[in-house]
Amino acid sequence: MIYFDNSATTKPYPESVKVFSDVAGDFFGNPSSLHGLGLKSGKLLQQARQIAANSLGVSSGELIFTSGGTESNNSAIKGVALAYRERGKHIITSAIEHASVYETCKQLEDLGYTVTVLPVNRKGIVSVEDVKKALREDTILVSIMQVNSELGSIQPIGEIASLLSHYPKVLFHVDGVQGFGKLPVMPKKWGIDLLSLSAHKFHGGRGTGLLYVRQGVKLSPLMSGGGQEQGRRSGTENLPGIVAMARAMKIGMGNLGKNQKHMSRLRDHLITRLKELPYCILNSPEVTNVEGAPQIVNFSCPGLKSEVIVHALEDYDIYVSTRSACSSKNDKPSRVLLAAGMDVDRAKSALRVSFSPENTIEEVDRFIEAVEQTVPKLAKIMRV
């Protein structure tokens, strides 16, 4: 099997699977309970929080554990919108954000907020100048992702943060779900205020994530109840998932340089091979680690529906995707690709290949061979 859908979800590290099982069996006490079992679980929770904080270079008190990227993004955007609504009701985001950001902003529009959706260039990258032009007196939040999940385009997060440092009343949220473990993620150094992560994107497990909230930033909680997570996210913590996520973060950061270099080689090799095929068009930015993240390559085979190619490749035991898994069952052309200036045919025929450190050059070559055997046949059938 060749698994090239790592941007949808990754295979958990064996160490994460083991620690999840061990914690679920041995630390079943509620971390909020006062008895010995609860205190034992609470201590482990704090240890995991510190490991996660060390991986990001932040304070442990600045982390909120969540159920994943979608909750983290919702918590950041709605939490800031509610907490700072007296200051203003204007939010800035981009046309290529993940649905959990894009739809959250649309929901806030229904509640009386104003949202400016920034365009992107042909590479799927936001202009810092456009961010500056969009700023208003009542702007309270800018939310821009680090890496786009479909194109792999890297956004100028450091430059945007530098710009916003001159606007202290404007908070900066970054969806870092597709960046962590593949590229450096440095919220303190960049000067961002909120950062969302999801464990299953970096070989942790599904159902666990976190939100970094810089000390001093106010956040209205989405989840009210028992007051867990400093009152910012009530609900009994998913201790096995959190510990497994912390383990994955530590492993990922320890191997970041090596893994980034390896996946960059895979990406560059795939792009080179795709250029040899006249029926394939590259959609992702070409320059790896500058414009395009090392793990994602998006390309189109115009004239064919991407779903047809995906299923044809399954016959070769190769698994790729069409777009973000959260939107893949939607028959409409990709909102992200259309925003990057592609026509409907190109958007509807797009495929996304996404790597993990476990993938190999040989798998890339086998994938190209499968494309060479599949796409021309499908195109011939379509012409009949």
C-alpha positions in Angstrom: 0.0 0.0 0.0 1.1 3.6 -0.8 -0.6 6.1 1.5 -0.3 9.6 0.1 -3.2 11.2 2.1 -1.3 12.4 5.1 -2.8 15.9 5.1 -6.2 14.2 5.8 -4.8 12.2 8.6 -1.5 10.5 9.5 -0.8 7.1 10.8 0.0 7.5 14.6 3.5 6.8 15.8 3.7 3.4 17.5 4.9 5.2 20.6 1.7 7.4 20.6 -0.5 4.3 20.2 1.3 2.5 23.1 1.1 5.5 25.4 -2.6 6.0 24.6 -3.3 2.4 25.5 -1.2 2.5 28.7 -2.7 5.8 30.0 -6.3 4.6 29.2 -5.7 1.5 31.2 -3.6 2.8 34.1 -4.6 6.5 34.5 -8.4 6.2 34.3 -9.0 8.6 37.2 -10.6 11.9 36.4 -7.8 14.6 36.5 -10.2 16.9 38.4 -10.9 14.4 41.2 -9.3 15.0 44.6 -8.6 11.4 45.4 -5.3 9.6 44.7 -6.3 8.3 41.3 -7.4 11.7 40.2 -4.3 13.4 41.5 -2.2 10.8 39.6 -4.0 11.6 36.4 -3.8 15.3 37.1 0.0 15.1 37.5 0.3 13.3 34.2 -1.9 15.9 32.5 0.4 18.7 33.6 3.5 16.7 32.5 1.9 16.3 29.0 1.0 20.0 29.0 4.6 20.9 29.7 5.9 18.7 27.0 3.5 20.2 24.5 4.5 23.7 25.7 8.2 22.9 25.3 7.6 21.7 21.7 6.1 25.2 20.9 8.4 27.3 23.1 5.6 28.7 25.1 4.4 28.6 28.7 2.3 25.6 29.8 -0.4 28.0 31.1 -0.9 29.3 27.6 -2.2 26.0 26.2 -5.8 24.8 26.1 -6.5 21.2 25.1 -9.3 20.7 22.7 -10.9 17.9 20.5 -8.9 19.0 17.4 -8.3 21.6 14.8 -11.9 22.5 14.2 -12.7 23.2 17.8 -9.4 25.1 18.3 -10.2 27.3 15.3 -13.8 27.9 16.4 -12.6 28.6 20.0 -10.0 31.1 18.8 -12.2 33.0 16.4 -15.5 33.0 18.3 -13.8 33.4 21.6 -12.0 36.5 20.5 -15.1 37.9 18.7 -17.1 37.6 21.9 -14.5 38.8 24.3 -13.6 41.9 22.3 -16.9 42.8 20.7 -17.0 46.1 22.6 -13.7 47.0 20.9 -15.0 46.2 17.4 -16.7 43.6 15.2 -14.3 43.4 12.1 -12.4 40.3 11.3 -9.9 39.6 8.5 -9.3 36.2 7.0 -8.5 34.8 3.5 -10.3 33.0 0.8 -8.3 29.8 1.2 -8.8 29.1 4.9 -10.0 25.7 6.1 -13.7 25.3 6.4 -13.5 25.5 10.2 -12.2 29.1 9.9 -14.1 30.1 6.7 -17.5 28.9 7.9 -17.0 30.2 11.4 -16.4 33.7 10.0 -19.5 33.4 7.9 -21.5 32.4 11.0 -20.2 35.5 12.8 -21.4 37.6 9.9 -24.9 36.4 10.6 -24.4 37.6 14.1 -23.5 41.2 13.1 -19.8 41.0 12.5 -18.1 42.2 9.4 -15.6 39.9 7.7 -13.0 40.9 5.1 -12.0 37.9 3.0 -8.6 38.6 1.4 -7.8 37.2 -2.1 -4.7 35.2 -2.9 -2.4 35.1 -5.9 -2.0 32.2 -8.4 0.2 30.4 -5.9 -2.5 30.6 -3.2 -0.5 33.1 -1.1 -1.9 36.1 0.8 -0.4 39.5 0.3 0.8 41.3 3.4 0.0 44.6 1.7 -3.6 43.4 1.3 -3.7 42.6 5.1 -2.5 46.2 5.8 -5.1 47.7 3.5 -7.9 45.7 5.1 -7.1 46.9 8.7 -9.7 49.2 10.2 -10.3 51.0 13.5 -12.8 48.3 14.5 -10.6 45.3 13.4 -10.1 42.9 16.3 -8.7 39.8 14.7 -6.7 38.5 11.7 -6.9 34.8 11.1 -4.5 33.4 8.4 -3.4 29.8 8.1 0.3 28.8 8.1 0.0 26.2 5.3 -3.0 25.6 3.0 -4.2 22.1 3.2 -5.0 21.7 -0.5 -2.2 23.6 -2.4 0.4 23.5 0.4 1.1 27.2 -0.1 3.0 28.8 2.8 1.6 32.1 4.1 3.9 34.9 5.2 3.0 34.5 8.8 6.1 36.2 10.2 5.6 39.3 7.9 1.9 39.5 8.9 2.8 39.3 12.6 5.5 42.0 12.1 2.9 44.2 10.5 0.3 43.6 13.2 2.9 44.4 15.9 2.2 48.0 15.0 -1.6 47.4 15.7 -1.7 46.2 19.3 -5.5 46.2 19.4 -5.6 43.6 16.6 -5.0 39.9 17.6 -3.5 37.4 15.2 -4.7 33.8 15.0 -2.9 31.2 12.9 -4.3 27.8 11.9 -1.1 25.8 12.2 -2.7 22.4 11.6 -0.8 21.6 8.4 2.4 23.2 9.5 3.4 21.6 12.7 5.9 18.8 12.3 6.7 19.8 8.7 7.9 23.4 9.2 9.1 25.4 12.1 6.2 26.7 14.2 7.3 29.5 16.6 4.4 31.5 18.1 6.5 33.5 20.5 9.2 34.4 18.0 6.7 35.3 15.4 4.6 37.3 17.8 1.2 35.6 17.1 -1.5 35.5 19.7 -3.4 32.3 19.0 -2.4 29.0 17.3 -4.4 25.9 16.5 -3.1 22.4 16.2 -4.6 19.0 15.7 -2.8 15.8 16.8 -3.9 13.5 14.0 -2.1 15.7 11.5 1.3 15.0 13.1 1.0 11.3 14.0 -0.8 11.7 17.2 -4.4 10.5 17.3 -7.8 11.7 16.3 -10.0 13.6 18.7 -7.3 15.7 20.3 -5.9 19.1 19.6 -4.7 22.3 21.3 -5.1 26.0 21.2 -2.2 28.3 22.2 -3.5 31.6 23.7 -0.8 34.2 24.5 -0.8 35.3 28.1 -3.0 38.3 28.5 -5.4 37.5 25.6 -9.0 37.3 26.6 -11.1 34.4 25.3 -14.8 33.8 25.9 -15.2 30.0 26.2 -17.3 28.0 23.8 -17.6 25.1 26.3 -19.0 26.1 29.6 -19.4 23.8 32.6 -16.9 22.5 35.2 -14.2 25.0 34.5 -11.5 22.7 33.2 -8.6 24.2 31.2 -8.6 27.4 33.2 -12.3 27.9 32.6 -11.6 28.3 28.9 -12.7 24.8 27.8 -14.9 22.9 30.2 -15.2 19.1 30.0 -13.2 16.2 31.3 -9.8 16.2 29.5 -9.1 13.3 27.1 -6.0 12.3 29.0 -4.9 9.3 26.8 -5.3 11.5 23.7 -3.4 14.4 25.3 -0.5 12.3 26.4 -0.3 10.6 23.0 -0.3 14.0 21.3 2.4 15.3 23.6 4.5 12.3 22.8 3.9 12.9 19.0 4.9 16.5 19.4 8.1 15.6 21.1 9.0 13.0 18.5 8.1 15.4 15.6 10.1 18.3 16.9 13.1 16.0 17.6 13.1 14.9 13.9 11.8 18.1 12.3 15.0 18.9 10.3 15.5 15.4 9.1 11.8 14.9 8.2 11.5 18.3 6.4 14.5 17.5 4.3 13.2 14.0 3.4 9.7 15.2 2.4 11.2 18.1 0.5 13.1 15.5 -1.6 9.9 13.6 -2.2 8.1 16.7 -3.2 10.7 18.0 -5.6 11.0 14.5 -7.2 7.3 14.3 -7.7 7.1 17.7 -9.2 9.9 16.9 -11.6 8.1 13.7 -12.7 4.7 15.4 -13.1 6.3 17.9 -15.4 7.1 15.0 -17.8 3.5 14.2 -18.2 1.7 16.4 -20.7 -1.8 15.7 -19.3 -0.8 16.9 -15.8 -0.7 20.5 -14.6 0.9 21.5 -11.3 -1.3 23.6 -9.1 0.9 23.9 -6.0 3.7 26.5 -5.7 6.9 25.1 -7.1 9.5 26.3 -4.7 9.6 23.9 -1.8 9.9 25.3 1.8 9.7 28.9 0.5 6.3 29.0 -1.2 5.2 25.3 -0.9 5.2 23.1 2.2 7.3 20.0 1.9 4.5 17.5 2.3 1.9 18.7 -0.3 1.6 18.6 -4.1 -1.6 19.4 -5.9 -2.0 18.9 -9.6 -4.8 18.5 -12.2 -5.6 16.3 -15.1 -8.0 18.5 -17.0 -10.9 16.7 -18.6 -11.2 14.1 -15.9 -13.0 14.2 -12.6 -10.6 13.8 -9.7 -12.9 11.3 -8.0 -12.6 8.9 -10.9 -8.8 9.1 -10.8 -8.7 8.6 -7.0 -10.8 5.4 -7.4 -8.7 4.2 -10.3 -5.5 4.6 -8.3 -7.0 2.5 -5.5 -6.7 -0.5 -7.9 -3.0 0.0 -7.6 -3.3 0.2 -3.8 -2.4 3.9 -3.9 -4.4 6.4 -1.8 -4.5 10.1 -2.6 -7.3 12.7 -2.1 -9.0 15.4 -4.0 -9.0 18.2 -1.4 -9.4 18.7 2.3 -11.1 15.6 3.7 -13.6 17.8 5.4 -14.9 18.9 2.0 -14.0 16.0 -0.2 -17.6 14.6 -0.4 -18.8 18.0 -1.7 -19.3 17.8 -5.5 -18.6 21.4 -6.0 -15.2 22.5 -7.4 -12.6 23.4 -4.7 -13.2 26.9 -3.2 -9.5 27.1 -2.6 -8.4 26.4 -6.2 -11.0 28.7 -7.6 -9.8 31.4 -5.3 -6.3 30.9 -6.7 -7.6 31.7 -10.2 -8.1 28.2 -11.6 -11.0 27.5 -13.9 -13.7 25.0 -12.9 -12.4 22.2 -15.1 -9.0 22.4 -13.6 -10.4 22.6 -10.1 -12.7 19.6 -10.6 -9.8 17.5 -11.9 -7.4 18.3 -9.0 -5.6 15.7 -6.9 -3.7 16.2 -3.7 -0.7 14.1 -2.8 0.5 14.5 0.8 3.6 12.8 2.3 4.8 11.6 5.7 8.4 10.9 6.7 7.6 7.2 6.1 7.1 7.6 2.3 9.9 6.9 -0.1 11.2 8.0 -3.5 10.3 4.5 -4.8 6.7 5.1 -3.8 6.7 8.4 -5.8 8.0 6.6 -8.9 5.3 3.8 -8.5 2.7 6.5 -8.1 3.8 8.2 -11.4 3.8 4.8 -13.1 0.2 4.3 -11.9 -0.8 7.7 -13.2 0.8 7.0 -16.6 -1.2 3.7 -16.8 -4.4 5.2 -15.6 -5.0 8.8 -16.8 -4.5 8.2 -20.6 -6.9 5.3 -20.5 -9.5 7.2 -18.6 -9.1 10.2 -21.0 -9.6 7.8 -23.9 -12.8 6.4 -22.4 -14.1 9.9 -21.8 -13.6 10.8 -25.5 -15.5 7.8 -26.8 
